[in-house]
């Protein structure tokens, strides 16, 4: 798969458990979500665990000129018993109580800082959701991340819950949803 951002051509590669491309995706994840308490090997373990979930689909965006991995997007079907699902479901308002039924959760959509604002995130999102069988998709976005929220709003996503915190001392998030079919 190929896509074009503003001024950069990217190729999309899928990743799955125990693959070299997953290792590259973990490196992007680790660079974007820098955390002194999380090592690269921890990012590999997280992605590999998520890749085992039903309906998993992962994409890596690679700059076709340099060969550098510059972004990732991945998700899976959400269901009870999964960490994210079990934290979001109780905070859904009554009008969105069934939103997580038949739903694809986007776990991560991340682009390296030097490659942002070139359409790579938008292209990753479009490729990730194209042809999904689920009726809806959801994503959690930090409440103060206005560029991301503006992107999703422009693409028809709506706030369905939040702000909420996944951990007591963590940042507040909003849960955004989009109808796929």
C-alpha positions, 0 to 999 in steps of 0.5 A, a space after each residue: 500500500 502506498 499513500 502520499 502526505 504533503 511532500 512525503 510519500 509513504 508506503 504502508 506495511 502491516 505488522 503482526 506478532 513476532 515480526 521485524 516490522 513489529 520491532 520497527 513499529 515498537 521503535 516508533 511507539 517508543 520514540 513518540 511516547 517517550 517515558 523514562 519508566 518504559 524501555 524499548 523492550 517494554 514497547 515490543 511486549 505491549 505491541 506483541 501482546 496487542 497483536 494477539 487480540 482478535 481482529 488485530 490490524 497494525 500498519 507501519 508508515 515508511 518514508 519511501 525516500 529514506 526507508 525510515 519508519 515514520 508512523 504507526 497505527 493499530 487496533 483490534 476488536 474491543 471486548 470485555 476483559 480487555 484493559 481499555 474496554 473495561 475502563 471505558 465502558 463504565 464511563 459511557 453515557 446512557 446514549 452511548 452505552 452500546 457503542 463498544 458492541 461491534 467496535 474496533 478500537 484504535 489503540 495507537 496512531 502515532 507519527 514521529 514529530 519531524 514528520 507530522 502535519 504532512 498527512 501521514 496520520 490521516 493516511 494511516 487512519 484511512 488505511 487502518 479503517 478501510 474495509 473494517 467489518 465492525 460497525 463503529 470505531 473508537 479512540 482515546 485522545 488526550 483532552 488537551 491534544 487539540 491537533 489530534 482532536 481537530 483531525 478527528 472532528 474534521 473526519 466526522 468523529 464525535 466525543 462519546 465520553 470523557 474527559 476521563 482518566 485511565 489511571 488516577 494521576 494520568 492525563 484526562 482523555 476523551 473517547 471519540 467514536 465514528 460510525 464505519 457502516 
